Amino acid sequence: MQTGELVGKPLEHDKRVFAVAFSPDGKMIASSDEAGTELSDVSTGERLHYWPGQRYGIGFNSDGSMLATVSTDNGREIRLWNTHTGDPVQSEIRGHGLLTVRGSLLAFHGENNNLDIWDWKQGGGTYRLSIPLGGGLQASAISQDGKQLAVIQNGNLAFYDATTGKQREWKESRSRQPQALCLEFSPDGETLAVGFQDGSVRLFAADTGQARFDPEGHHGIITSLAVSPNGHRIASAGFDGSVCLWDVATGKRLRRIDAHIETINDVEFLQNGDVLATASRDQLVRLWDVKTGKKLHEMRKHLHPVLTLAAHPDGIFGR
């Protein structure tokens, strides 16, 4: 990351890559394109396993022994795989579509329009709880301690206790909120950052729902959010090609960077949070100095719009 040069052998994909994720120890990387998902060795680039027809979402469990994918058939069915053998893991999970992974927890769109949460440290996982939502589930986020759950349903924001499934009542009136699009918890779980269709980023206190936000946001919808490792900064990316940095304590915008000429699809903090990475529809990945807003490096080797990023302790992989 110090030079912005390619590290190791590139992962070869003939089609657009939709998702990429590192294993918790950083030794494996999973990437999914239009045809399927492959698991590769980070140091050598060697393909370890390949699962055709698995592409819509990927995530490792807490020890990296299993990988969850979403299938292109059977109504986007969720499947689990042994990362050592490549074999399917037998599970009673019956889910479709949405996939959220946080440590040992797996949240997904279950049967009867419920949001199901499973603990999958070992084997096929054990059922934790199911929250009836009645359809319209768009996105979800779980706090790092696994105790809080936030969801976007039909553009509206809702907050739950992830251990009991009980919905929390917030003081902030939902009628005053525009349509919500994406969300991220701070590392301590005390703040929930939400990006909205009107270009604003609002920071909600998780215990009360009280919002802090600066009206000076993006000129267009929010496409991605990232939280710095220390939880002090939020980065938001927009349809307008800009990145904004926000102070978590005050909700104020600290800096705006006109990062790309086209939509930014993903944004990530790197290492200790001093560097920010952006991936854009313009086929570029750029690295930025968080303190100054200056561009550090630019990666031009992509042949398609870059849809997603995955941060590694020693650098970044973009696809």
C-alpha positions as CSV (number, residue, x, y, z in Angstrom):
1,M,0.0,0.0,0.0
2,Q,3.0,2.3,0.4
3,T,3.5,2.5,-3.3
4,G,0.1,1.6,-4.8
5,E,1.8,-1.1,-6.9
6,L,0.3,-4.6,-7.5
7,V,1.3,-7.0,-4.7
8,G,1.4,-10.7,-5.6
9,K,-0.2,-12.5,-8.5
10,P,-3.5,-11.0,-9.7
11,L,-6.7,-13.0,-9.4
12,E,-7.9,-13.8,-13.0
13,H,-11.6,-13.3,-13.6
14,D,-13.1,-13.2,-17.1
15,K,-16.3,-11.6,-15.9
16,R,-17.3,-8.7,-13.6
17,V,-16.5,-9.3,-9.9
18,F,-19.4,-8.6,-7.6
19,A,-17.9,-9.4,-4.2
20,V,-14.5,-9.9,-2.5
21,A,-13.6,-10.8,1.1
22,F,-10.4,-11.8,3.1
23,S,-10.4,-14.6,5.6
24,P,-9.9,-13.4,9.2
25,D,-6.2,-14.4,9.2
26,G,-5.7,-12.7,5.8
27,K,-4.3,-15.8,4.2
28,M,-7.2,-16.5,1.8
29,I,-9.3,-14.3,-0.4
30,A,-12.7,-15.2,-1.8
31,S,-14.0,-13.4,-5.0
32,S,-17.2,-13.9,-6.9
33,D,-18.0,-13.0,-10.5
34,E,-20.9,-13.6,-12.8
35,A,-20.1,-17.3,-13.1
36,G,-19.2,-18.3,-9.5
37,T,-17.0,-17.9,-6.5
38,E,-13.3,-18.8,-6.2
39,L,-11.1,-19.1,-3.1
40,S,-7.5,-18.2,-3.5
41,D,-4.2,-18.2,-1.6
42,V,-3.3,-14.5,-1.0
43,S,0.5,-15.0,-1.1
44,T,0.6,-17.0,-4.3
45,G,-2.6,-16.2,-6.1
46,E,-3.2,-20.0,-6.5
47,R,-6.9,-21.0,-6.8
48,L,-7.8,-23.3,-3.9
49,H,-11.4,-24.0,-4.7
50,Y,-14.1,-22.9,-7.1
51,W,-17.9,-23.1,-6.7
52,P,-19.9,-22.4,-9.9
53,G,-23.2,-20.6,-9.6
54,Q,-22.3,-18.9,-6.3
55,R,-22.0,-15.2,-6.7
56,Y,-24.4,-12.8,-5.0
57,G,-22.8,-12.6,-1.6
58,I,-19.8,-14.0,0.3
59,G,-18.6,-14.0,3.9
60,F,-16.2,-16.0,6.1
61,N,-17.0,-17.2,9.6
62,S,-14.9,-16.0,12.6
63,D,-12.1,-18.6,12.2
64,G,-12.1,-18.8,8.4
65,S,-13.1,-22.5,8.3
66,M,-16.3,-21.8,6.4
67,L,-17.5,-19.5,3.6
68,A,-21.1,-18.5,3.0
69,T,-22.3,-17.8,-0.5
70,V,-25.6,-17.0,-2.2
71,S,-26.5,-19.2,-5.2
72,T,-27.8,-18.0,-8.6
73,D,-30.4,-20.8,-8.5
74,N,-33.1,-22.1,-6.1
75,G,-34.2,-18.5,-5.3
76,R,-30.7,-17.3,-4.3
77,E,-30.3,-19.9,-1.7
78,I,-27.6,-19.5,1.0
79,R,-24.9,-22.2,1.1
80,L,-22.0,-23.0,3.4
81,W,-18.6,-24.4,2.2
82,N,-15.6,-25.9,4.0
83,T,-12.7,-23.7,3.0
84,H,-10.1,-26.5,3.6
85,T,-11.8,-29.2,1.5
86,G,-14.1,-27.2,-0.7
87,D,-17.0,-29.5,0.3
88,P,-20.5,-28.2,1.1
89,V,-21.3,-28.0,4.8
90,Q,-24.6,-29.6,5.8
91,S,-26.8,-27.0,7.5
92,E,-30.4,-26.4,8.4
93,I,-30.1,-22.8,7.2
94,R,-33.0,-22.0,4.8
95,G,-32.4,-18.5,3.6
96,H,-32.4,-16.5,0.4
97,G,-30.8,-13.3,-0.8
98,L,-29.4,-10.8,1.7
99,L,-26.3,-11.9,3.5
100,T,-24.7,-10.1,6.4
101,V,-21.7,-11.6,8.3
102,R,-20.3,-10.2,11.6
103,G,-17.8,-12.5,13.4
104,S,-19.7,-15.7,14.2
105,L,-23.1,-14.3,13.2
106,L,-24.9,-14.8,9.9
107,A,-28.0,-12.7,9.1
108,F,-30.1,-13.4,6.0
109,H,-33.5,-13.2,4.5
110,G,-35.2,-16.3,5.9
111,E,-38.5,-18.0,5.2
112,N,-41.9,-16.1,5.6
113,N,-40.2,-12.7,5.0
114,N,-38.3,-13.0,8.3
115,L,-34.7,-11.9,9.1
116,D,-33.0,-14.9,10.6
117,I,-29.8,-14.8,12.6
118,W,-27.6,-17.9,13.1
119,D,-24.4,-18.5,15.1
120,W,-22.1,-20.4,12.8
121,K,-18.8,-20.8,14.7
122,Q,-18.8,-24.5,14.0
123,G,-20.6,-27.0,11.7
124,G,-23.7,-25.8,10.0
125,G,-24.5,-23.2,12.6
126,T,-27.1,-23.0,15.3
127,Y,-30.3,-21.0,15.2
128,R,-30.4,-17.8,17.3
129,L,-33.6,-15.9,16.5
130,S,-36.0,-14.8,13.7
131,I,-37.4,-11.3,13.3
132,P,-40.7,-11.0,11.4
133,L,-40.4,-8.1,8.9
134,G,-43.1,-8.7,6.4
135,G,-41.0,-8.1,3.3
136,G,-39.1,-5.2,1.8
137,L,-35.8,-6.0,3.5
138,Q,-33.0,-4.1,1.7
139,A,-29.9,-4.0,4.0
140,S,-28.8,-4.9,7.5
141,A,-25.9,-4.4,9.8
142,I,-24.8,-6.1,13.0
143,S,-22.6,-4.4,15.7
144,Q,-19.2,-5.9,16.4
145,D,-20.3,-7.3,19.8
146,G,-23.2,-9.0,18.1
147,K,-25.8,-7.4,20.3
148,Q,-27.4,-4.9,18.0
149,L,-29.0,-5.2,14.6
150,A,-30.1,-2.4,12.2
151,V,-32.1,-2.9,9.1
152,I,-33.4,-0.9,6.2
153,Q,-36.9,-2.1,5.2
154,N,-38.8,-0.4,2.3
155,G,-36.5,2.6,2.7
156,N,-37.2,2.9,6.5
157,L,-34.7,2.4,9.3
158,A,-35.4,0.0,12.2
159,F,-33.2,-1.0,15.2
160,Y,-33.3,-4.3,17.1
161,D,-31.7,-6.1,20.0
162,A,-29.9,-8.9,18.2
163,T,-30.0,-11.2,21.3
164,T,-33.8,-11.0,21.9
165,G,-35.2,-9.7,18.5
166,K,-37.1,-6.9,20.3
167,Q,-37.4,-3.7,18.3
168,R,-36.1,-0.6,20.0
169,E,-38.2,2.6,20.0
170,W,-36.3,5.6,19.0
171,K,-37.1,9.2,19.8
172,E,-36.2,10.4,16.2
173,S,-39.4,10.4,14.1
174,R,-39.0,8.2,11.0
175,S,-41.4,10.5,9.2
176,R,-38.7,13.1,9.0
177,Q,-36.2,10.8,7.4
178,P,-35.6,10.5,3.6
179,Q,-35.2,7.0,2.1
180,A,-32.3,5.1,3.7
181,L,-29.9,3.2,1.5
182,C,-26.9,1.9,3.4
183,L,-25.7,1.7,7.0
184,E,-22.7,0.9,9.2
185,F,-22.1,0.6,13.0
186,S,-19.1,2.2,14.7
187,P,-16.6,-0.3,16.3
188,D,-18.0,0.4,19.8
189,G,-21.6,0.0,18.7
190,E,-22.7,3.3,20.1
191,T,-23.3,5.0,16.7
192,L,-25.1,3.9,13.6
193,A,-24.2,5.8,10.3
194,V,-26.9,5.8,7.7
195,G,-26.7,7.1,4.1
196,F,-29.8,8.5,2.5
197,Q,-31.2,9.1,-0.9
198,D,-31.1,12.9,-0.5
199,G,-27.3,12.7,-0.2
200,S,-27.2,13.2,3.6
201,V,-25.4,11.1,6.1
202,R,-27.0,10.9,9.6
203,L,-25.3,9.5,12.7
204,F,-27.7,7.9,15.2
205,A,-27.1,7.2,18.8
206,A,-27.8,3.5,19.1
207,D,-29.4,3.8,22.6
208,T,-31.8,6.7,21.8
209,G,-31.9,7.1,18.1
210,Q,-31.1,10.8,18.3
211,A,-29.6,11.9,15.1
212,R,-26.6,14.2,14.3
213,F,-26.1,15.3,10.8
214,D,-24.7,18.1,8.7
215,P,-26.9,19.2,5.8
216,E,-23.8,19.8,3.7
217,G,-23.6,16.3,2.2
218,H,-23.4,14.8,-1.3
219,H,-25.1,15.9,-4.5
220,G,-26.9,12.7,-5.1
221,I,-27.6,9.4,-3.3
222,I,-25.1,7.7,-0.9
223,T,-23.6,4.5,-2.3
224,S,-21.3,3.3,0.4
225,L,-20.2,4.0,4.0
226,A,-17.0,3.0,6.0
227,V,-16.0,3.6,9.6
228,S,-12.4,4.2,10.6
229,P,-10.8,1.6,12.9
230,N,-10.8,4.0,15.9
231,G,-14.5,4.9,15.3
232,H,-13.7,8.6,15.1
233,R,-14.4,9.1,11.4
234,I,-17.1,8.1,8.9
235,A,-16.4,8.1,5.1
236,S,-19.3,8.3,2.7
237,A,-19.2,7.8,-1.1
238,G,-21.8,9.2,-3.5
239,F,-23.3,8.8,-6.9
240,D,-21.8,12.2,-7.6
241,G,-18.2,10.8,-7.4
242,S,-17.3,12.5,-4.2
243,V,-16.2,11.3,-0.8
244,C,-17.1,13.0,2.5
245,L,-15.4,12.6,5.9
246,W,-17.5,13.1,9.0
247,D,-16.7,13.5,12.7
248,V,-18.6,10.9,14.7
249,A,-18.7,13.0,17.8
250,T,-20.4,16.0,16.3
251,G,-21.9,14.7,13.0
252,K,-20.2,17.5,11.1
253,R,-18.6,17.2,7.7
254,L,-14.8,17.5,7.9
255,R,-13.8,17.3,4.3
256,R,-15.2,16.7,0.8
257,I,-13.0,15.1,-1.9
258,D,-14.0,15.1,-5.5
259,A,-12.5,11.7,-6.0
260,H,-13.9,10.4,-9.3
261,I,-15.7,11.6,-12.4
262,E,-18.2,8.8,-12.1
263,T,-20.1,7.0,-9.3
264,I,-18.1,5.6,-6.4
265,N,-19.2,2.0,-5.7
266,D,-17.2,1.3,-2.6
267,V,-15.1,3.1,0.0
268,E,-12.7,1.6,2.7
269,F,-10.4,2.8,5.4
270,L,-7.0,1.1,5.3
271,Q,-4.7,0.0,8.2
272,N,-5.0,2.6,11.0
273,G,-7.5,4.8,9.2
274,D,-5.0,7.3,7.8
275,V,-5.6,6.2,4.2
276,L,-8.9,5.9,2.3
277,A,-9.5,3.8,-0.7
278,T,-12.2,4.5,-3.3
279,A,-13.5,2.2,-6.2
280,S,-15.4,3.7,-9.0
281,R,-17.4,3.0,-12.1
282,D,-14.6,4.8,-14.0
283,Q,-12.5,1.6,-13.6
284,L,-10.1,3.3,-11.1
285,V,-9.1,2.6,-7.5
286,R,-7.6,5.6,-5.7
287,L,-5.9,6.0,-2.3
288,W,-6.3,9.2,-0.4
289,D,-4.6,10.8,2.6
290,V,-7.4,11.3,5.2
291,K,-5.7,14.2,6.9
292,T,-5.0,16.3,3.8
293,G,-7.5,14.9,1.2
294,K,-4.6,14.6,-1.3
295,K,-4.4,11.6,-3.7
296,L,-1.7,9.2,-2.9
297,H,-1.9,6.6,-5.6
298,E,-4.1,5.5,-8.5
299,M,-4.6,2.0,-9.8
300,R,-5.5,1.7,-13.5
301,K,-5.2,-2.0,-14.4
302,H,-9.0,-2.8,-14.2
303,L,-10.9,-3.4,-17.4
304,H,-14.4,-3.0,-15.9
305,P,-16.0,-0.8,-13.3
306,V,-14.6,-1.6,-9.9
307,L,-17.6,-2.6,-7.8
308,T,-16.1,-3.6,-4.4
309,L,-13.0,-3.4,-2.2
310,A,-11.7,-5.6,0.7
311,A,-9.2,-4.2,3.2
312,H,-6.2,-6.3,4.3
313,P,-3.9,-5.4,7.2
314,D,-1.0,-5.1,4.7
315,G,-2.9,-3.4,1.8
316,I,-5.9,-3.6,-0.5
317,F,-7.5,-5.7,-3.1
318,G,-10.0,-4.1,-5.5
319,R,-12.1,-5.8,-8.1
